[in-house]
Amino acid sequence: MPGVAVTLGMTASSLALAGLAAPAQAALLGSQVGQLLVALVVVALVIVVGKFVLKLAWRLITIGIVVVAAFYLLSTLGLV
């Protein structure tokens, strides 16, 4: 491959990435439409990860509310 420097410690996968990813990335990020596509994909990933984190957070908050409400009821009745 012309233009690819091979250094000590480079594996076949890093050579493949050096030869294939750089031109693809340059072509994708070289235009405004490509940059918009990359930005939209990144935003979509952030939304998917955020949705998972918020789903987990709601479960933790709900469990906390139930535990605190049970403790409050038991302490009001003088059982705790």
Gaussian input, Z-matrix of N, CA and C with variables (Angstrom, degrees):
# hf/3-21g

backbone

0 1
 N
 C     1     B1
 C     2     B2     1     A1
 N     3     B3     2     A2     1     D1
 C     4     B4     3     A3     2     D2
 C     5     B5     4     A4     3     D3
 N     6     B6     5     A5     4     D4
 C     7     B7     6     A6     5     D5
 C     8     B8     7     A7     6     D6
 N     9     B9     8     A8     7     D7
 C    10    B10     9     A9     8     D8
 C    11    B11    10    A10     9     D9
 N    12    B12    11    A11    10    D10
 C    13    B13    12    A12    11    D11
 C    14    B14    13    A13    12    D12
 N    15    B15    14    A14    13    D13
 C    16    B16    15    A15    14    D14
 C    17    B17    16    A16    15    D15
 N    18    B18    17    A17    16    D16
 C    19    B19    18    A18    17    D17
 C    20    B20    19    A19    18    D18
 N    21    B21    20    A20    19    D19
 C    22    B22    21    A21    20    D20
 C    23    B23    22    A22    21    D21
 N    24    B24    23    A23    22    D22
 C    25    B25    24    A24    23    D23
 C    26    B26    25    A25    24    D24
 N    27    B27    26    A26    25    D25
 C    28    B28    27    A27    26    D26
 C    29    B29    28    A28    27    D27
 N    30    B30    29    A29    28    D28
 C    31    B31    30    A30    29    D29
 C    32    B32    31    A31    30    D30
 N    33    B33    32    A32    31    D31
 C    34    B34    33    A33    32    D32
 C    35    B35    34    A34    33    D33
 N    36    B36    35    A35    34    D34
 C    37    B37    36    A36    35    D35
 C    38    B38    37    A37    36    D36
 N    39    B39    38    A38    37    D37
 C    40    B40    39    A39    38    D38
 C    41    B41    40    A40    39    D39
 N    42    B42    41    A41    40    D40
 C    43    B43    42    A42    41    D41
 C    44    B44    43    A43    42    D42
 N    45    B45    44    A44    43    D43
 C    46    B46    45    A45    44    D44
 C    47    B47    46    A46    45    D45
 N    48    B48    47    A47    46    D46
 C    49    B49    48    A48    47    D47
 C    50    B50    49    A49    48    D48
 N    51    B51    50    A50    49    D49
 C    52    B52    51    A51    50    D50
 C    53    B53    52    A52    51    D51
 N    54    B54    53    A53    52    D52
 C    55    B55    54    A54    53    D53
 C    56    B56    55    A55    54    D54
 N    57    B57    56    A56    55    D55
 C    58    B58    57    A57    56    D56
 C    59    B59    58    A58    57    D57
 N    60    B60    59    A59    58    D58
 C    61    B61    60    A60    59    D59
 C    62    B62    61    A61    60    D60
 N    63    B63    62    A62    61    D61
 C    64    B64    63    A63    62    D62
 C    65    B65    64    A64    63    D63
 N    66    B66    65    A65    64    D64
 C    67    B67    66    A66    65    D65
 C    68    B68    67    A67    66    D66
 N    69    B69    68    A68    67    D67
 C    70    B70    69    A69    68    D68
 C    71    B71    70    A70    69    D69
 N    72    B72    71    A71    70    D70
 C    73    B73    72    A72    71    D71
 C    74    B74    73    A73    72    D72
 N    75    B75    74    A74    73    D73
 C    76    B76    75    A75    74    D74
 C    77    B77    76    A76    75    D75
 N    78    B78    77    A77    76    D76
 C    79    B79    78    A78    77    D77
 C    80    B80    79    A79    78    D78
 N    81    B81    80    A80    79    D79
 C    82    B82    81    A81    80    D80
 C    83    B83    82    A82    81    D81
 N    84    B84    83    A83    82    D82
 C    85    B85    84    A84    83    D83
 C    86    B86    85    A85    84    D84
 N    87    B87    86    A86    85    D85
 C    88    B88    87    A87    86    D86
 C    89    B89    88    A88    87    D87
 N    90    B90    89    A89    88    D88
 C    91    B91    90    A90    89    D89
 C    92    B92    91    A91    90    D90
 N    93    B93    92    A92    91    D91
 C    94    B94    93    A93    92    D92
 C    95    B95    94    A94    93    D93
 N    96    B96    95    A95    94    D94
 C    97    B97    96    A96    95    D95
 C    98    B98    97    A97    96    D96
 N    99    B99    98    A98    97    D97
 C   100   B100    99    A99    98    D98
 C   101   B101   100   A100    99    D99
 N   102   B102   101   A101   100   D100
 C   103   B103   102   A102   101   D101
 C   104   B104   103   A103   102   D102
 N   105   B105   104   A104   103   D103
 C   106   B106   105   A105   104   D104
 C   107   B107   106   A106   105   D105
 N   108   B108   107   A107   106   D106
 C   109   B109   108   A108   107   D107
 C   110   B110   109   A109   108   D108
 N   111   B111   110   A110   109   D109
 C   112   B112   111   A111   110   D110
 C   113   B113   112   A112   111   D111
 N   114   B114   113   A113   112   D112
 C   115   B115   114   A114   113   D113
 C   116   B116   115   A115   114   D114
 N   117   B117   116   A116   115   D115
 C   118   B118   117   A117   116   D116
 C   119   B119   118   A118   117   D117
 N   120   B120   119   A119   118   D118
 C   121   B121   120   A120   119   D119
 C   122   B122   121   A121   120   D120
 N   123   B123   122   A122   121   D121
 C   124   B124   123   A123   122   D122
 C   125   B125   124   A124   123   D123
 N   126   B126   125   A125   124   D124
 C   127   B127   126   A126   125   D125
 C   128   B128   127   A127   126   D126
 N   129   B129   128   A128   127   D127
 C   130   B130   129   A129   128   D128
 C   131   B131   130   A130   129   D129
 N   132   B132   131   A131   130   D130
 C   133   B133   132   A132   131   D131
 C   134   B134   133   A133   132   D132
 N   135   B135   134   A134   133   D133
 C   136   B136   135   A135   134   D134
 C   137   B137   136   A136   135   D135
 N   138   B138   137   A137   136   D136
 C   139   B139   138   A138   137   D137
 C   140   B140   139   A139   138   D138
 N   141   B141   140   A140   139   D139
 C   142   B142   141   A141   140   D140
 C   143   B143   142   A142   141   D141
 N   144   B144   143   A143   142   D142
 C   145   B145   144   A144   143   D143
 C   146   B146   145   A145   144   D144
 N   147   B147   146   A146   145   D145
 C   148   B148   147   A147   146   D146
 C   149   B149   148   A148   147   D147
 N   150   B150   149   A149   148   D148
 C   151   B151   150   A150   149   D149
 C   152   B152   151   A151   150   D150
 N   153   B153   152   A152   151   D151
 C   154   B154   153   A153   152   D152
 C   155   B155   154   A154   153   D153
 N   156   B156   155   A155   154   D154
 C   157   B157   156   A156   155   D155
 C   158   B158   157   A157   156   D156
 N   159   B159   158   A158   157   D157
 C   160   B160   159   A159   158   D158
 C   161   B161   160   A160   159   D159
 N   162   B162   161   A161   160   D160
 C   163   B163   162   A162   161   D161
 C   164   B164   163   A163   162   D162
 N   165   B165   164   A164   163   D163
 C   166   B166   165   A165   164   D164
 C   167   B167   166   A166   165   D165
 N   168   B168   167   A167   166   D166
 C   169   B169   168   A168   167   D167
 C   170   B170   169   A169   168   D168
 N   171   B171   170   A170   169   D169
 C   172   B172   171   A171   170   D170
 C   173   B173   172   A172   171   D171
 N   174   B174   173   A173   172   D172
 C   175   B175   174   A174   173   D173
 C   176   B176   175   A175   174   D174
 N   177   B177   176   A176   175   D175
 C   178   B178   177   A177   176   D176
 C   179   B179   178   A178   177   D177
 N   180   B180   179   A179   178   D178
 C   181   B181   180   A180   179   D179
 C   182   B182   181   A181   180   D180
 N   183   B183   182   A182   181   D181
 C   184   B184   183   A183   182   D182
 C   185   B185   184   A184   183   D183
 N   186   B186   185   A185   184   D184
 C   187   B187   186   A186   185   D185
 C   188   B188   187   A187   186   D186
 N   189   B189   188   A188   187   D187
 C   190   B190   189   A189   188   D188
 C   191   B191   190   A190   189   D189
 N   192   B192   191   A191   190   D190
 C   193   B193   192   A192   191   D191
 C   194   B194   193   A193   192   D192
 N   195   B195   194   A194   193   D193
 C   196   B196   195   A195   194   D194
 C   197   B197   196   A196   195   D195
 N   198   B198   197   A197   196   D196
 C   199   B199   198   A198   197   D197
 C   200   B200   199   A199   198   D198
 N   201   B201   200   A200   199   D199
 C   202   B202   201   A201   200   D200
 C   203   B203   202   A202   201   D201
 N   204   B204   203   A203   202   D202
 C   205   B205   204   A204   203   D203
 C   206   B206   205   A205   204   D204
 N   207   B207   206   A206   205   D205
 C   208   B208   207   A207   206   D206
 C   209   B209   208   A208   207   D207
 N   210   B210   209   A209   208   D208
 C   211   B211   210   A210   209   D209
 C   212   B212   211   A211   210   D210
 N   213   B213   212   A212   211   D211
 C   214   B214   213   A213   212   D212
 C   215   B215   214   A214   213   D213
 N   216   B216   215   A215   214   D214
 C   217   B217   216   A216   215   D215
 C   218   B218   217   A217   216   D216
 N   219   B219   218   A218   217   D217
 C   220   B220   219   A219   218   D218
 C   221   B221   220   A220   219   D219
 N   222   B222   221   A221   220   D220
 C   223   B223   222   A222   221   D221
 C   224   B224   223   A223   222   D222
 N   225   B225   224   A224   223   D223
 C   226   B226   225   A225   224   D224
 C   227   B227   226   A226   225   D225
 N   228   B228   227   A227   226   D226
 C   229   B229   228   A228   227   D227
 C   230   B230   229   A229   228   D228
 N   231   B231   230   A230   229   D229
 C   232   B232   231   A231   230   D230
 C   233   B233   232   A232   231   D231
 N   234   B234   233   A233   232   D232
 C   235   B235   234   A234   233   D233
 C   236   B236   235   A235   234   D234
 N   237   B237   236   A236   235   D235
 C   238   B238   237   A237   236   D236
 C   239   B239   238   A238   237   D237

   B1=1.4414
   B2=1.5207
   B3=1.2609
   B4=1.4579
   B5=1.5258
   B6=1.3070
   B7=1.4508
   B8=1.5161
   B9=1.3106
   B10=1.4574
   B11=1.5200
   B12=1.3297
   B13=1.4489
   B14=1.5215
   B15=1.3127
   B16=1.4482
   B17=1.5226
   B18=1.3268
   B19=1.4533
   B20=1.5161
   B21=1.3154
   B22=1.4518
   B23=1.5241
   B24=1.2985
   B25=1.4540
   B26=1.5193
   B27=1.3115
   B28=1.4625
   B29=1.5247
   B30=1.2965
   B31=1.4562
   B32=1.5208
   B33=1.3086
   B34=1.4587
   B35=1.5183
   B36=1.3437
   B37=1.4568
   B38=1.5214
   B39=1.3426
   B40=1.4566
   B41=1.5177
   B42=1.3368
   B43=1.4628
   B44=1.5244
   B45=1.3215
   B46=1.4593
   B47=1.5195
   B48=1.3340
   B49=1.4604
   B50=1.5206
   B51=1.3165
   B52=1.4615
   B53=1.5154
   B54=1.3116
   B55=1.4565
   B56=1.5119
   B57=1.3246
   B58=1.4574
   B59=1.5278
   B60=1.3223
   B61=1.4572
   B62=1.5129
   B63=1.3174
   B64=1.4637
   B65=1.5288
   B66=1.3409
   B67=1.4680
   B68=1.5245
   B69=1.3320
   B70=1.4619
   B71=1.5184
   B72=1.3299
   B73=1.4578
   B74=1.5202
   B75=1.3173
   B76=1.4565
   B77=1.5242
   B78=1.3202
   B79=1.4567
   B80=1.5250
   B81=1.3316
   B82=1.4605
   B83=1.5185
   B84=1.3209
   B85=1.4591
   B86=1.5229
   B87=1.3223
   B88=1.4535
   B89=1.5146
   B90=1.3117
   B91=1.4698
   B92=1.5196
   B93=1.3103
   B94=1.4642
   B95=1.5210
   B96=1.3079
   B97=1.4625
   B98=1.5281
   B99=1.3260
   B100=1.4576
   B101=1.5127
   B102=1.3266
   B103=1.4577
   B104=1.5276
   B105=1.3276
   B106=1.4644
   B107=1.5196
   B108=1.3261
   B109=1.4574
   B110=1.5218
   B111=1.3243
   B112=1.4628
   B113=1.5219
   B114=1.3292
   B115=1.4644
   B116=1.5236
   B117=1.3258
   B118=1.4642
   B119=1.5229
   B120=1.3162
   B121=1.4673
   B122=1.5290
   B123=1.3278
   B124=1.4621
   B125=1.5239
   B126=1.3215
   B127=1.4711
   B128=1.5250
   B129=1.3216
   B130=1.4643
   B131=1.5301
   B132=1.3274
   B133=1.4647
   B134=1.5247
   B135=1.3288
   B136=1.4598
   B137=1.5277
   B138=1.3236
   B139=1.4656
   B140=1.5240
   B141=1.3209
   B142=1.4690
   B143=1.5263
   B144=1.3337
   B145=1.4628
   B146=1.5299
   B147=1.3284
   B148=1.4628
   B149=1.5144
   B150=1.3229
   B151=1.4665
   B152=1.5262
   B153=1.3331
   B154=1.4628
   B155=1.5243
   B156=1.3373
   B157=1.4636
   B158=1.5212
   B159=1.3339
   B160=1.4615
   B161=1.5257
   B162=1.3147
   B163=1.4665
   B164=1.5234
   B165=1.3207
   B166=1.4570
   B167=1.5271
   B168=1.3267
   B169=1.4648
   B170=1.5243
   B171=1.3343
   B172=1.4649
   B173=1.5227
   B174=1.3156
   B175=1.4715
   B176=1.5197
   B177=1.3320
   B178=1.4617
   B179=1.5239
   B180=1.3261
   B181=1.4696
   B182=1.5229
   B183=1.3193
   B184=1.4658
   B185=1.5239
   B186=1.3181
   B187=1.4589
   B188=1.5243
   B189=1.3290
   B190=1.4608
   B191=1.5143
   B192=1.3310
   B193=1.4651
   B194=1.5182
   B195=1.3231
   B196=1.4631
   B197=1.5265
   B198=1.3182
   B199=1.4675
   B200=1.5228
   B201=1.3272
   B202=1.4671
   B203=1.5327
   B204=1.3383
   B205=1.4601
   B206=1.5281
   B207=1.3310
   B208=1.4663
   B209=1.5222
   B210=1.3195
   B211=1.4689
   B212=1.5276
   B213=1.3300
   B214=1.4614
   B215=1.5296
   B216=1.3319
   B217=1.4658
   B218=1.5314
   B219=1.3295
   B220=1.4488
   B221=1.5291
   B222=1.3270
   B223=1.4619
   B224=1.5272
   B225=1.3385
   B226=1.4649
   B227=1.5196
   B228=1.3203
   B229=1.4478
   B230=1.5333
   B231=1.3245
   B232=1.4567
   B233=1.5048
   B234=1.3227
   B235=1.4471
   B236=1.5330
   B237=1.3093
   B238=1.4659
   B239=1.5181
   A1=108.36
   A2=117.67
   A3=119.16
   A4=110.81
   A5=116.46
   A6=121.65
   A7=114.50
   A8=118.75
   A9=120.95
   A10=107.66
   A11=116.88
   A12=121.22
   A13=109.07
   A14=117.09
   A15=121.95
   A16=107.75
   A17=116.12
   A18=120.42
   A19=109.45
   A20=115.14
   A21=121.14
   A22=109.87
   A23=118.27
   A24=122.21
   A25=113.87
   A26=117.99
   A27=119.84
   A28=108.70
   A29=116.08
   A30=121.00
   A31=109.54
   A32=115.24
   A33=119.43
   A34=110.92
   A35=117.53
   A36=119.04
   A37=111.02
   A38=117.78
   A39=118.92
   A40=110.95
   A41=116.74
   A42=119.22
   A43=110.99
   A44=115.95
   A45=119.54
   A46=110.38
   A47=116.62
   A48=119.53
   A49=111.13
   A50=117.38
   A51=120.09
   A52=110.50
   A53=116.49
   A54=119.60
   A55=114.22
   A56=117.40
   A57=119.96
   A58=113.79
   A59=117.10
   A60=119.48
   A61=112.38
   A62=117.05
   A63=119.38
   A64=112.41
   A65=119.89
   A66=117.82
   A67=112.94
   A68=117.14
   A69=119.60
   A70=110.44
   A71=116.50
   A72=120.21
   A73=110.33
   A74=116.99
   A75=120.06
   A76=110.32
   A77=117.31
   A78=120.14
   A79=110.79
   A80=117.06
   A81=120.64
   A82=111.22
   A83=116.89
   A84=120.62
   A85=112.98
   A86=116.50
   A87=120.36
   A88=113.54
   A89=117.95
   A90=120.28
   A91=109.62
   A92=115.21
   A93=119.30
   A94=111.87
   A95=117.42
   A96=120.44
   A97=109.94
   A98=116.89
   A99=120.51
   A100=111.55
   A101=117.47
   A102=121.19
   A103=110.73
   A104=116.52
   A105=120.60
   A106=110.48
   A107=117.38
   A108=121.20
   A109=111.29
   A110=117.10
   A111=121.13
   A112=110.10
   A113=117.51
   A114=121.25
   A115=111.14
   A116=117.56
   A117=120.59
   A118=111.80
   A119=117.05
   A120=120.30
   A121=109.87
   A122=117.29
   A123=120.90
   A124=110.70
   A125=117.81
   A126=121.33
   A127=110.07
   A128=117.35
   A129=120.65
   A130=110.60
   A131=117.41
   A132=120.46
   A133=111.52
   A134=116.88
   A135=120.64
   A136=110.11
   A137=117.19
   A138=121.01
   A139=110.92
   A140=117.53
   A141=120.57
   A142=110.43
   A143=117.16
   A144=120.36
   A145=110.22
   A146=116.89
   A147=120.80
   A148=112.38
   A149=116.28
   A150=120.31
   A151=110.57
   A152=116.91
   A153=121.17
   A154=110.82
   A155=116.41
   A156=120.41
   A157=110.84
   A158=117.31
   A159=120.02
   A160=111.81
   A161=116.95
   A162=120.38
   A163=109.91
   A164=116.41
   A165=121.47
   A166=110.99
   A167=116.44
   A168=120.62
   A169=110.89
   A170=117.37
   A171=119.63
   A172=111.39
   A173=116.84
   A174=119.42
   A175=110.68
   A176=116.88
   A177=120.12
   A178=111.47
   A179=117.40
   A180=121.19
   A181=110.08
   A182=116.88
   A183=120.47
   A184=110.99
   A185=117.23
   A186=120.49
   A187=110.36
   A188=117.29
   A189=121.23
   A190=112.50
   A191=116.76
   A192=120.57
   A193=110.36
   A194=117.80
   A195=121.49
   A196=110.71
   A197=117.52
   A198=120.79
   A199=110.86
   A200=116.82
   A201=120.07
   A202=110.39
   A203=117.82
   A204=120.47
   A205=110.60
   A206=117.07
   A207=120.20
   A208=110.59
   A209=117.04
   A210=120.64
   A211=110.73
   A212=117.45
   A213=121.57
   A214=110.88
   A215=116.10
   A216=119.76
   A217=111.60
   A218=116.66
   A219=120.17
   A220=111.31
   A221=117.72
   A222=119.86
   A223=111.57
   A224=116.34
   A225=119.86
   A226=110.87
   A227=117.14
   A228=121.67
   A229=111.97
   A230=117.09
   A231=121.59
   A232=113.90
   A233=117.54
   A234=120.93
   A235=112.75
   A236=116.45
   A237=119.95
   A238=109.48
   D1=124.61
   D2=178.93
   D3=-75.19
   D4=139.74
   D5=176.76
   D6=86.39
   D7=2.50
   D8=179.53
   D9=-106.94
   D10=120.95
   D11=179.40
   D12=-91.39
   D13=131.22
   D14=179.20
   D15=-101.29
   D16=123.58
   D17=178.73
   D18=-116.80
   D19=166.44
   D20=-179.67
   D21=-64.11
   D22=132.22
   D23=178.66
   D24=96.14
   D25=-4.88
   D26=178.31
   D27=-79.02
   D28=133.72
   D29=179.25
   D30=-96.77
   D31=174.45
   D32=179.36
   D33=-63.53
   D34=-35.92
   D35=-179.23
   D36=-69.27
   D37=-37.23
   D38=178.34
   D39=-70.35
   D40=-32.84
   D41=174.20
   D42=-65.54
   D43=-41.77
   D44=178.90
   D45=-64.01
   D46=-41.48
   D47=178.31
   D48=-66.22
   D49=-38.74
   D50=179.39
   D51=-64.88
   D52=-36.02
   D53=-177.59
   D54=-83.37
   D55=-27.43
   D56=-174.09
   D57=-106.77
   D58=-37.33
   D59=-174.44
   D60=-74.71
   D61=-37.92
   D62=-176.66
   D63=-62.74
   D64=-48.84
   D65=177.75
   D66=-65.52
   D67=-36.69
   D68=179.33
   D69=-65.93
   D70=-41.40
   D71=179.96
   D72=-67.22
   D73=-42.22
   D74=179.76
   D75=-63.59
   D76=-38.86
   D77=179.85
   D78=-70.12
   D79=-38.29
   D80=-177.59
   D81=-72.42
   D82=-44.23
   D83=-177.39
   D84=-87.68
   D85=-1.12
   D86=-178.37
   D87=-77.26
   D88=-18.33
   D89=-179.15
   D90=-118.37
   D91=160.50
   D92=179.36
   D93=-68.00
   D94=-34.50
   D95=178.71
   D96=-67.37
   D97=-39.12
   D98=176.77
   D99=-64.77
   D100=-41.31
   D101=177.35
   D102=-64.20
   D103=-39.61
   D104=177.09
   D105=-63.67
   D106=-41.39
   D107=178.27
   D108=-62.04
   D109=-45.08
   D110=178.55
   D111=-62.62
   D112=-43.02
   D113=179.56
   D114=-62.71
   D115=-41.60
   D116=179.63
   D117=-67.24
   D118=-37.53
   D119=177.60
   D120=-66.00
   D121=-41.53
   D122=178.27
   D123=-64.05
   D124=-42.74
   D125=177.99
   D126=-63.30
   D127=-40.64
   D128=178.49
   D129=-62.41
   D130=-41.94
   D131=177.92
   D132=-64.04
   D133=-39.98
   D134=178.26
   D135=-63.53
   D136=-40.79
   D137=179.56
   D138=-65.92
   D139=-42.93
   D140=179.99
   D141=-63.74
   D142=-45.85
   D143=178.90
   D144=-65.60
   D145=-41.70
   D146=178.38
   D147=-62.97
   D148=-38.32
   D149=178.30
   D150=-62.24
   D151=-41.86
   D152=178.16
   D153=-64.31
   D154=-45.03
   D155=-178.73
   D156=-64.85
   D157=-41.77
   D158=178.83
   D159=-67.25
   D160=-35.39
   D161=177.06
   D162=-62.51
   D163=-43.12
   D164=177.11
   D165=-65.23
   D166=-41.46
   D167=-179.72
   D168=-63.46
   D169=-41.84
   D170=178.45
   D171=-62.70
   D172=-38.41
   D173=177.96
   D174=-64.25
   D175=-42.81
   D176=179.51
   D177=-65.15
   D178=-40.56
   D179=178.73
   D180=-65.42
   D181=-42.35
   D182=179.09
   D183=-62.86
   D184=-44.21
   D185=177.44
   D186=-62.06
   D187=-42.05
   D188=178.00
   D189=-61.33
   D190=-41.52
   D191=178.59
   D192=-62.63
   D193=-44.29
   D194=-179.29
   D195=-64.26
   D196=-43.03
   D197=-179.29
   D198=-65.65
   D199=-45.58
   D200=-179.24
   D201=-66.80
   D202=-38.88
   D203=178.54
   D204=-64.56
   D205=-41.09
   D206=178.15
   D207=-64.51
   D208=-43.43
   D209=178.09
   D210=-63.20
   D211=-39.77
   D212=178.73
   D213=-63.38
   D214=-45.84
   D215=179.11
   D216=-62.42
   D217=-44.08
   D218=-179.74
   D219=-65.99
   D220=-37.04
   D221=179.08
   D222=-73.47
   D223=-31.87
   D224=176.51
   D225=-66.79
   D226=-37.30
   D227=179.73
   D228=-79.82
   D229=-6.75
   D230=177.98
   D231=81.59
   D232=18.61
   D233=-179.38
   D234=-89.53
   D235=-15.82
   D236=179.73
   D237=-122.24

